[in-house]
Amino acid sequence: MRKWEYMVTRINGAIATLPNSSHSKKLAEYGNEGWELVSMCNEVDADNSITYAYFKRPIE
């Protein structure tokens, strides 16, 4: 059975800004090879909208 490594990252602003966001820094930290986007969800708190991106990659 395949084992997976998971990562959740918070994205502020539009999804189109992903490459310039803290997401890129986090992928650089963990290594950006093999990550697959699993899902995204938005949370609205007061007037703020926060998007969470969930990624996984196989553990070798």
PyMOL Python script that loads the backbone (N, CA, C, O; Angstrom):
from pymol import cmd

cmd.read_pdbstr("""\
ATOM      1  N   MET A   1       0.843  -1.184   0.000  1.00  0.00           N
ATOM      2  CA  MET A   1       0.000   0.000   0.000  1.00  0.00           C
ATOM      3  C   MET A   1       0.890   1.250   0.000  1.00  0.00           C
ATOM      4  O   MET A   1       1.861   1.330   0.753  1.00  0.00           O
ATOM      5  N   ARG A   2       0.559   2.191  -0.825  1.00  0.00           N
ATOM      6  CA  ARG A   2       1.348   3.415  -0.969  1.00  0.00           C
ATOM      7  C   ARG A   2       1.125   4.340   0.233  1.00  0.00           C
ATOM      8  O   ARG A   2      -0.001   4.492   0.709  1.00  0.00           O
ATOM      9  N   LYS A   3       2.204   4.951   0.715  1.00  0.00           N
ATOM     10  CA  LYS A   3       2.118   5.919   1.811  1.00  0.00           C
ATOM     11  C   LYS A   3       2.227   7.317   1.226  1.00  0.00           C
ATOM     12  O   LYS A   3       2.908   7.535   0.224  1.00  0.00           O
ATOM     13  N   TRP A   4       1.539   8.267   1.870  1.00  0.00           N
ATOM     14  CA  TRP A   4       1.483   9.639   1.368  1.00  0.00           C
ATOM     15  C   TRP A   4       1.966  10.620   2.424  1.00  0.00           C
ATOM     16  O   TRP A   4       1.799  10.404   3.624  1.00  0.00           O
ATOM     17  N   GLU A   5       2.559  11.686   1.954  1.00  0.00           N
ATOM     18  CA  GLU A   5       2.922  12.837   2.779  1.00  0.00           C
ATOM     19  C   GLU A   5       1.938  13.945   2.415  1.00  0.00           C
ATOM     20  O   GLU A   5       1.637  14.152   1.240  1.00  0.00           O
ATOM     21  N   TYR A   6       1.441  14.652   3.420  1.00  0.00           N
ATOM     22  CA  TYR A   6       0.431  15.687   3.179  1.00  0.00           C
ATOM     23  C   TYR A   6       0.943  17.048   3.616  1.00  0.00           C
ATOM     24  O   TYR A   6       1.776  17.159   4.515  1.00  0.00           O
ATOM     25  N   MET A   7       0.427  18.083   2.963  1.00  0.00           N
ATOM     26  CA  MET A   7       0.759  19.456   3.324  1.00  0.00           C
ATOM     27  C   MET A   7      -0.476  20.326   3.113  1.00  0.00           C
ATOM     28  O   MET A   7      -1.189  20.188   2.119  1.00  0.00           O
ATOM     29  N   VAL A   8      -0.711  21.213   4.055  1.00  0.00           N
ATOM     30  CA  VAL A   8      -1.789  22.199   3.935  1.00  0.00           C
ATOM     31  C   VAL A   8      -1.129  23.563   3.951  1.00  0.00           C
ATOM     32  O   VAL A   8      -0.262  23.835   4.781  1.00  0.00           O
ATOM     33  N   THR A   9      -1.542  24.415   3.034  1.00  0.00           N
ATOM     34  CA  THR A   9      -0.993  25.768   3.001  1.00  0.00           C
ATOM     35  C   THR A   9      -2.126  26.781   2.877  1.00  0.00           C
ATOM     36  O   THR A   9      -3.126  26.534   2.204  1.00  0.00           O
ATOM     37  N   ARG A  10      -1.956  27.897   3.522  1.00  0.00           N
ATOM     38  CA  ARG A  10      -2.955  28.967   3.488  1.00  0.00           C
ATOM     39  C   ARG A  10      -2.573  29.960   2.407  1.00  0.00           C
ATOM     40  O   ARG A  10      -1.418  30.375   2.308  1.00  0.00           O
ATOM     41  N   ILE A  11      -3.547  30.333   1.604  1.00  0.00           N
ATOM     42  CA  ILE A  11      -3.315  31.253   0.496  1.00  0.00           C
ATOM     43  C   ILE A  11      -4.171  32.487   0.723  1.00  0.00           C
ATOM     44  O   ILE A  11      -5.396  32.391   0.797  1.00  0.00           O
ATOM     45  N   ASN A  12      -3.534  33.644   0.833  1.00  0.00           N
ATOM     46  CA  ASN A  12      -4.280  34.900   0.963  1.00  0.00           C
ATOM     47  C   ASN A  12      -4.464  35.499  -0.413  1.00  0.00           C
ATOM     48  O   ASN A  12      -3.525  35.528  -1.208  1.00  0.00           O
ATOM     49  N   GLY A  13      -5.645  35.972  -0.700  1.00  0.00           N
ATOM     50  CA  GLY A  13      -5.893  36.604  -1.989  1.00  0.00           C
ATOM     51  C   GLY A  13      -6.363  35.607  -3.025  1.00  0.00           C
ATOM     52  O   GLY A  13      -6.780  34.496  -2.698  1.00  0.00           O
ATOM     53  N   ALA A  14      -6.290  36.015  -4.269  1.00  0.00           N
ATOM     54  CA  ALA A  14      -6.813  35.205  -5.371  1.00  0.00           C
ATOM     55  C   ALA A  14      -5.926  34.004  -5.644  1.00  0.00           C
ATOM     56  O   ALA A  14      -4.720  34.032  -5.400  1.00  0.00           O
ATOM     57  N   ILE A  15      -6.533  32.973  -6.145  1.00  0.00           N
ATOM     58  CA  ILE A  15      -5.805  31.753  -6.482  1.00  0.00           C
ATOM     59  C   ILE A  15      -4.792  32.026  -7.590  1.00  0.00           C
ATOM     60  O   ILE A  15      -3.768  31.348  -7.670  1.00  0.00           O
ATOM     61  N   ALA A  16      -5.057  32.984  -8.421  1.00  0.00           N
ATOM     62  CA  ALA A  16      -4.143  33.309  -9.515  1.00  0.00           C
ATOM     63  C   ALA A  16      -2.781  33.766  -9.008  1.00  0.00           C
ATOM     64  O   ALA A  16      -1.811  33.745  -9.767  1.00  0.00           O
ATOM     65  N   THR A  17      -2.681  34.181  -7.741  1.00  0.00           N
ATOM     66  CA  THR A  17      -1.409  34.651  -7.198  1.00  0.00           C
ATOM     67  C   THR A  17      -0.591  33.527  -6.575  1.00  0.00           C
ATOM     68  O   THR A  17       0.432  33.789  -5.943  1.00  0.00           O
ATOM     69  N   LEU A  18      -1.020  32.295  -6.741  1.00  0.00           N
ATOM     70  CA  LEU A  18      -0.322  31.160  -6.134  1.00  0.00           C
ATOM     71  C   LEU A  18       1.197  31.168  -6.326  1.00  0.00           C
ATOM     72  O   LEU A  18       1.919  31.018  -5.341  1.00  0.00           O
ATOM     73  N   PRO A  19       1.711  31.334  -7.537  1.00  0.00           N
ATOM     74  CA  PRO A  19       3.163  31.256  -7.696  1.00  0.00           C
ATOM     75  C   PRO A  19       3.932  32.314  -6.910  1.00  0.00           C
ATOM     76  O   PRO A  19       5.109  32.112  -6.615  1.00  0.00           O
ATOM     77  N   ASN A  20       3.309  33.420  -6.568  1.00  0.00           N
ATOM     78  CA  ASN A  20       4.004  34.491  -5.854  1.00  0.00           C
ATOM     79  C   ASN A  20       3.654  34.539  -4.376  1.00  0.00           C
ATOM     80  O   ASN A  20       4.009  35.500  -3.693  1.00  0.00           O
ATOM     81  N   SER A  21       2.978  33.545  -3.879  1.00  0.00           N
ATOM     82  CA  SER A  21       2.510  33.563  -2.498  1.00  0.00           C
ATOM     83  C   SER A  21       3.440  32.779  -1.583  1.00  0.00           C
ATOM     84  O   SER A  21       4.486  32.288  -2.006  1.00  0.00           O
ATOM     85  N   SER A  22       3.039  32.674  -0.330  1.00  0.00           N
ATOM     86  CA  SER A  22       3.792  31.878   0.630  1.00  0.00           C
ATOM     87  C   SER A  22       3.769  30.404   0.244  1.00  0.00           C
ATOM     88  O   SER A  22       4.572  29.616   0.744  1.00  0.00           O
ATOM     89  N   HIS A  23       2.857  30.033  -0.641  1.00  0.00           N
ATOM     90  CA  HIS A  23       2.788  28.651  -1.128  1.00  0.00           C
ATOM     91  C   HIS A  23       4.118  28.237  -1.752  1.00  0.00           C
ATOM     92  O   HIS A  23       4.601  27.132  -1.502  1.00  0.00           O
ATOM     93  N   SER A  24       4.704  29.099  -2.550  1.00  0.00           N
ATOM     94  CA  SER A  24       5.981  28.792  -3.202  1.00  0.00           C
ATOM     95  C   SER A  24       7.084  28.593  -2.172  1.00  0.00           C
ATOM     96  O   SER A  24       7.919  27.699  -2.313  1.00  0.00           O
ATOM     97  N   LYS A  25       7.085  29.428  -1.136  1.00  0.00           N
ATOM     98  CA  LYS A  25       8.092  29.299  -0.086  1.00  0.00           C
ATOM     99  C   LYS A  25       7.937  27.967   0.631  1.00  0.00           C
ATOM    100  O   LYS A  25       8.924  27.302   0.945  1.00  0.00           O
ATOM    101  N   LYS A  26       6.690  27.582   0.889  1.00  0.00           N
ATOM    102  CA  LYS A  26       6.441  26.331   1.591  1.00  0.00           C
ATOM    103  C   LYS A  26       6.867  25.136   0.742  1.00  0.00           C
ATOM    104  O   LYS A  26       7.458  24.186   1.255  1.00  0.00           O
ATOM    105  N   LEU A  27       6.568  25.185  -0.556  1.00  0.00           N
ATOM    106  CA  LEU A  27       6.999  24.094  -1.434  1.00  0.00           C
ATOM    107  C   LEU A  27       8.521  24.025  -1.506  1.00  0.00           C
ATOM    108  O   LEU A  27       9.089  22.934  -1.563  1.00  0.00           O
ATOM    109  N   ALA A  28       9.182  25.174  -1.505  1.00  0.00           N
ATOM    110  CA  ALA A  28      10.644  25.187  -1.525  1.00  0.00           C
ATOM    111  C   ALA A  28      11.195  24.555  -0.251  1.00  0.00           C
ATOM    112  O   ALA A  28      12.210  23.859  -0.273  1.00  0.00           O
ATOM    113  N   GLU A  29      10.501  24.812   0.866  1.00  0.00           N
ATOM    114  CA  GLU A  29      10.898  24.262   2.153  1.00  0.00           C
ATOM    115  C   GLU A  29      10.785  22.738   2.158  1.00  0.00           C
ATOM    116  O   GLU A  29      11.690  22.044   2.620  1.00  0.00           O
ATOM    117  N   TYR A  30       9.676  22.229   1.646  1.00  0.00           N
ATOM    118  CA  TYR A  30       9.392  20.799   1.677  1.00  0.00           C
ATOM    119  C   TYR A  30       9.879  20.073   0.426  1.00  0.00           C
ATOM    120  O   TYR A  30       9.858  18.843   0.379  1.00  0.00           O
ATOM    121  N   GLY A  31      10.311  20.809  -0.570  1.00  0.00           N
ATOM    122  CA  GLY A  31      10.669  20.221  -1.863  1.00  0.00           C
ATOM    123  C   GLY A  31       9.437  20.249  -2.754  1.00  0.00           C
ATOM    124  O   GLY A  31       8.354  19.856  -2.320  1.00  0.00           O
ATOM    125  N   ASN A  32       9.583  20.700  -3.980  1.00  0.00           N
ATOM    126  CA  ASN A  32       8.401  20.887  -4.822  1.00  0.00           C
ATOM    127  C   ASN A  32       8.165  19.738  -5.793  1.00  0.00           C
ATOM    128  O   ASN A  32       7.298  19.844  -6.661  1.00  0.00           O
ATOM    129  N   GLU A  33       8.901  18.659  -5.676  1.00  0.00           N
ATOM    130  CA  GLU A  33       8.748  17.521  -6.576  1.00  0.00           C
ATOM    131  C   GLU A  33       7.570  16.644  -6.161  1.00  0.00           C
ATOM    132  O   GLU A  33       7.461  16.242  -5.003  1.00  0.00           O
ATOM    133  N   GLY A  34       6.706  16.357  -7.102  1.00  0.00           N
ATOM    134  CA  GLY A  34       5.672  15.352  -6.894  1.00  0.00           C
ATOM    135  C   GLY A  34       4.427  15.763  -6.132  1.00  0.00           C
ATOM    136  O   GLY A  34       3.557  14.921  -5.910  1.00  0.00           O
ATOM    137  N   TRP A  35       4.301  17.017  -5.720  1.00  0.00           N
ATOM    138  CA  TRP A  35       3.103  17.433  -4.993  1.00  0.00           C
ATOM    139  C   TRP A  35       1.909  17.473  -5.933  1.00  0.00           C
ATOM    140  O   TRP A  35       2.000  17.960  -7.059  1.00  0.00           O
ATOM    141  N   GLU A  36       0.797  16.956  -5.454  1.00  0.00           N
ATOM    142  CA  GLU A  36      -0.452  16.924  -6.217  1.00  0.00           C
ATOM    143  C   GLU A  36      -1.521  17.663  -5.414  1.00  0.00           C
ATOM    144  O   GLU A  36      -1.719  17.383  -4.232  1.00  0.00           O
ATOM    145  N   LEU A  37      -2.203  18.596  -6.053  1.00  0.00           N
ATOM    146  CA  LEU A  37      -3.277  19.325  -5.388  1.00  0.00           C
ATOM    147  C   LEU A  37      -4.446  18.374  -5.183  1.00  0.00           C
ATOM    148  O   LEU A  37      -4.951  17.788  -6.140  1.00  0.00           O
ATOM    149  N   VAL A  38      -4.878  18.221  -3.927  1.00  0.00           N
ATOM    150  CA  VAL A  38      -5.978  17.321  -3.599  1.00  0.00           C
ATOM    151  C   VAL A  38      -7.286  18.092  -3.561  1.00  0.00           C
ATOM    152  O   VAL A  38      -8.271  17.679  -4.173  1.00  0.00           O
ATOM    153  N   SER A  39      -7.300  19.212  -2.845  1.00  0.00           N
ATOM    154  CA  SER A  39      -8.512  20.021  -2.773  1.00  0.00           C
ATOM    155  C   SER A  39      -8.180  21.419  -2.280  1.00  0.00           C
ATOM    156  O   SER A  39      -7.083  21.688  -1.789  1.00  0.00           O
ATOM    157  N   MET A  40      -9.159  22.296  -2.426  1.00  0.00           N
ATOM    158  CA  MET A  40      -9.050  23.665  -1.931  1.00  0.00           C
ATOM    159  C   MET A  40     -10.368  24.013  -1.263  1.00  0.00           C
ATOM    160  O   MET A  40     -11.425  23.534  -1.674  1.00  0.00           O
ATOM    161  N   CYS A  41     -10.305  24.844  -0.237  1.00  0.00           N
ATOM    162  CA  CYS A  41     -11.543  25.305   0.384  1.00  0.00           C
ATOM    163  C   CYS A  41     -11.360  26.747   0.842  1.00  0.00           C
ATOM    164  O   CYS A  41     -10.253  27.181   1.161  1.00  0.00           O
ATOM    165  N   ASN A  42     -12.458  27.468   0.866  1.00  0.00           N
ATOM    166  CA  ASN A  42     -12.469  28.865   1.305  1.00  0.00           C
ATOM    167  C   ASN A  42     -13.171  28.969   2.643  1.00  0.00           C
ATOM    168  O   ASN A  42     -14.170  28.293   2.890  1.00  0.00           O
ATOM    169  N   GLU A  43     -12.643  29.811   3.494  1.00  0.00           N
ATOM    170  CA  GLU A  43     -13.288  30.138   4.756  1.00  0.00           C
ATOM    171  C   GLU A  43     -13.447  31.645   4.811  1.00  0.00           C
ATOM    172  O   GLU A  43     -12.524  32.389   4.477  1.00  0.00           O
ATOM    173  N   VAL A  44     -14.606  32.088   5.228  1.00  0.00           N
ATOM    174  CA  VAL A  44     -14.861  33.518   5.351  1.00  0.00           C
ATOM    175  C   VAL A  44     -15.038  33.822   6.826  1.00  0.00           C
ATOM    176  O   VAL A  44     -15.924  33.275   7.484  1.00  0.00           O
ATOM    177  N   ASP A  45     -14.187  34.700   7.341  1.00  0.00           N
ATOM    178  CA  ASP A  45     -14.233  35.113   8.737  1.00  0.00           C
ATOM    179  C   ASP A  45     -14.344  36.629   8.746  1.00  0.00           C
ATOM    180  O   ASP A  45     -13.419  37.328   8.333  1.00  0.00           O
ATOM    181  N   ALA A  46     -15.473  37.132   9.215  1.00  0.00           N
ATOM    182  CA  ALA A  46     -15.772  38.566   9.157  1.00  0.00           C
ATOM    183  C   ALA A  46     -15.743  38.983   7.690  1.00  0.00           C
ATOM    184  O   ALA A  46     -16.568  38.517   6.904  1.00  0.00           O
ATOM    185  N   ASP A  47     -14.817  39.843   7.310  1.00  0.00           N
ATOM    186  CA  ASP A  47     -14.725  40.274   5.915  1.00  0.00           C
ATOM    187  C   ASP A  47     -13.514  39.675   5.201  1.00  0.00           C
ATOM    188  O   ASP A  47     -13.190  40.073   4.082  1.00  0.00           O
ATOM    189  N   ASN A  48     -12.859  38.733   5.838  1.00  0.00           N
ATOM    190  CA  ASN A  48     -11.661  38.131   5.249  1.00  0.00           C
ATOM    191  C   ASN A  48     -11.985  36.786   4.620  1.00  0.00           C
ATOM    192  O   ASN A  48     -12.724  35.983   5.189  1.00  0.00           O
ATOM    193  N   SER A  49     -11.437  36.552   3.466  1.00  0.00           N
ATOM    194  CA  SER A  49     -11.573  35.261   2.798  1.00  0.00           C
ATOM    195  C   SER A  49     -10.202  34.605   2.749  1.00  0.00           C
ATOM    196  O   SER A  49      -9.243  35.192   2.248  1.00  0.00           O
ATOM    197  N   ILE A  50     -10.113  33.391   3.268  1.00  0.00           N
ATOM    198  CA  ILE A  50      -8.855  32.658   3.286  1.00  0.00           C
ATOM    199  C   ILE A  50      -9.061  31.356   2.527  1.00  0.00           C
ATOM    200  O   ILE A  50     -10.054  30.658   2.730  1.00  0.00           O
ATOM    201  N   THR A  51      -8.128  31.039   1.665  1.00  0.00           N
ATOM    202  CA  THR A  51      -8.180  29.796   0.906  1.00  0.00           C
ATOM    203  C   THR A  51      -7.111  28.851   1.435  1.00  0.00           C
ATOM    204  O   THR A  51      -5.961  29.243   1.635  1.00  0.00           O
ATOM    205  N   TYR A  52      -7.503  27.606   1.659  1.00  0.00           N
ATOM    206  CA  TYR A  52      -6.573  26.565   2.071  1.00  0.00           C
ATOM    207  C   TYR A  52      -6.401  25.587   0.926  1.00  0.00           C
ATOM    208  O   TYR A  52      -7.384  25.158   0.321  1.00  0.00           O
ATOM    209  N   ALA A  53      -5.163  25.231   0.625  1.00  0.00           N
ATOM    210  CA  ALA A  53      -4.870  24.253  -0.420  1.00  0.00           C
ATOM    211  C   ALA A  53      -4.271  23.017   0.246  1.00  0.00           C
ATOM    212  O   ALA A  53      -3.369  23.123   1.077  1.00  0.00           O
ATOM    213  N   TYR A  54      -4.775  21.859  -0.123  1.00  0.00           N
ATOM    214  CA  TYR A  54      -4.339  20.581   0.430  1.00  0.00           C
ATOM    215  C   TYR A  54      -3.593  19.807  -0.655  1.00  0.00           C
ATOM    216  O   TYR A  54      -4.121  19.579  -1.744  1.00  0.00           O
ATOM    217  N   PHE A  55      -2.364  19.409  -0.345  1.00  0.00           N
ATOM    218  CA  PHE A  55      -1.510  18.705  -1.293  1.00  0.00           C
ATOM    219  C   PHE A  55      -1.096  17.354  -0.725  1.00  0.00           C
ATOM    220  O   PHE A  55      -1.101  17.151   0.489  1.00  0.00           O
ATOM    221  N   LYS A  56      -0.738  16.436  -1.614  1.00  0.00           N
ATOM    222  CA  LYS A  56      -0.167  15.161  -1.193  1.00  0.00           C
ATOM    223  C   LYS A  56       0.903  14.756  -2.198  1.00  0.00           C
ATOM    224  O   LYS A  56       0.896  15.195  -3.348  1.00  0.00           O
ATOM    225  N   ARG A  57       1.832  13.902  -1.738  1.00  0.00           N
ATOM    226  CA  ARG A  57       2.815  13.294  -2.634  1.00  0.00           C
ATOM    227  C   ARG A  57       3.213  11.949  -2.037  1.00  0.00           C
ATOM    228  O   ARG A  57       3.186  11.769  -0.820  1.00  0.00           O
ATOM    229  N   PRO A  58       3.577  11.020  -2.887  1.00  0.00           N
ATOM    230  CA  PRO A  58       3.952   9.695  -2.381  1.00  0.00           C
ATOM    231  C   PRO A  58       5.284   9.742  -1.643  1.00  0.00           C
ATOM    232  O   PRO A  58       6.193  10.487  -2.008  1.00  0.00           O
ATOM    233  N   ILE A  59       5.374   8.938  -0.608  1.00  0.00           N
ATOM    234  CA  ILE A  59       6.632   8.781   0.125  1.00  0.00           C
ATOM    235  C   ILE A  59       7.359   7.597  -0.492  1.00  0.00           C
ATOM    236  O   ILE A  59       6.797   6.510  -0.625  1.00  0.00           O
ATOM    237  N   GLU A  60       8.586   7.814  -0.859  1.00  0.00           N
ATOM    238  CA  GLU A  60       9.341   6.741  -1.527  1.00  0.00           C
ATOM    239  C   GLU A  60      10.024   5.845  -0.537  1.00  0.00           C
ATOM    240  O   GLU A  60      10.700   4.894  -0.928  1.00  0.00           O
TER     241      GLU A  60
END
""", "prot")
cmd.dss("prot")
cmd.show_as("cartoon", "prot")
cmd.util.cbc("prot")
cmd.orient("prot")
